[in-house]
């Protein structure tokens, strides 16, 4: 449901841009706030799912190989933290890619519409 809302907010964003819709800053700001909200919800829920699933799989693997519950819990917590750190580092690339995509779109076409279309497809 969240990703559907993200797509809808992205589609609505096109109607707020000058030359493609009303060009209203207030509407642009409101739509972007909705987009930020849904992006945060999606990111938070994804990280929560990764932690729970990774910890469960690791714990079961250690117990199946004859480890104790304490060992399984320690290894699961350690490996889950490592995985989340690695995943966060990859996710941080978005902090570079998104502004770069907007800049490239503005430089090539004079409008952010090209970048938004790519984000919508993504």
C-alpha positions in Angstrom: 0.0 0.0 0.0 2.8 2.4 0.9 4.6 1.9 -2.5 1.3 2.6 -4.3 1.0 5.8 -2.3 4.5 6.7 -3.3 3.7 6.2 -6.9 0.5 8.3 -6.6 2.4 11.2 -4.9 5.0 11.0 -7.7 2.3 11.2 -10.3 0.7 14.1 -8.5 4.0 15.9 -8.4 3.9 16.3 -12.2 0.7 18.4 -11.9 2.5 20.8 -9.6 5.4 21.6 -11.9 5.4 24.7 -14.1 4.7 23.9 -17.7 3.1 20.6 -16.9 0.4 21.6 -14.5 -0.5 24.4 -12.2 3.0 25.4 -11.2 1.9 25.9 -7.6 4.6 25.9 -5.0 2.2 25.2 -2.1 0.9 22.1 -3.9 4.4 21.0 -4.8 5.5 21.4 -1.2 2.4 19.4 0.1 2.9 16.6 -2.4 6.6 16.4 -1.6 5.8 16.2 2.1 3.5 13.2 1.3 6.3 11.7 -0.8 8.8 12.1 2.0 6.4 10.6 4.5 5.7 7.5 2.4 9.5 7.2 1.6 10.3 7.2 5.3 7.6 4.7 6.1 8.8 2.4 3.4 12.4 2.7 4.5 11.6 2.1 8.2 9.4 -0.9 7.5 12.0 -2.4 5.2 14.8 -2.1 7.7 12.5 -3.5 10.4 11.7 -6.5 8.2 15.4 -7.1 7.3 16.3 -7.1 10.9 13.6 -9.6 12.0 14.0 -11.9 9.0 17.9 -11.9 9.1 17.9 -12.5 12.8 15.4 -15.4 12.6 17.3 -17.1 9.7 20.7 -16.7 11.5 19.3 -18.0 14.8 17.8 -21.1 13.2 21.0 -21.8 11.3 23.1 -21.7 14.5 20.7 -23.8 16.5 20.5 -26.4 13.6 24.3 -26.7 13.6 24.3 -27.5 17.4 24.8 -24.1 18.9 23.2 -23.0 22.2 20.4 -20.5 22.4 22.9 -17.9 23.9 25.3 -18.5 21.0 22.5 -18.3 18.5 21.3 -15.0 19.9 24.7 -13.5 20.0 25.6 -14.5 16.4 22.2 -13.5 15.1 22.4 -10.0 16.7 26.0 -9.5 15.5 25.4 -10.6 11.9 22.1 -8.7 11.7 23.9 -5.5 12.8 26.6 -6.1 10.2 24.0 -6.7 7.4 22.1 -3.6 8.3 25.3 -1.5 8.3 26.2 -2.8 4.8 22.6 -2.2 3.5 22.6 1.3 5.0 25.8 2.1 3.2 24.3 1.0 -0.1 21.1 3.0 0.7 23.2 6.1 1.4 24.1 6.2 -2.3 20.6 7.6 -2.8 21.7 10.7 -1.0 24.1 11.3 -3.9 22.0 9.8 -6.8 18.7 11.6 -6.3 20.2 15.2 -6.3 22.5 14.2 -9.1 19.6 12.9 -11.2 17.7 16.2 -10.6 20.7 18.2 -11.5 21.3 16.2 -14.7 17.7 16.5 -15.7 17.7 20.3 -15.1 20.9 20.7 -17.1 19.7 18.6 -20.0 16.1 19.7 -20.3 15.7 22.7 -17.9 13.1 20.7 -16.0 13.1 18.0 -13.2 10.4 16.0 -15.1 12.9 13.6 -16.6 14.3 12.6 -13.2 10.8 12.2 -11.8 9.8 9.9 -14.6 12.8 7.7 -13.9 11.9 7.7 -10.2 8.3 6.8 -10.9 9.4 3.8 -13.0 11.9 2.8 -10.3 
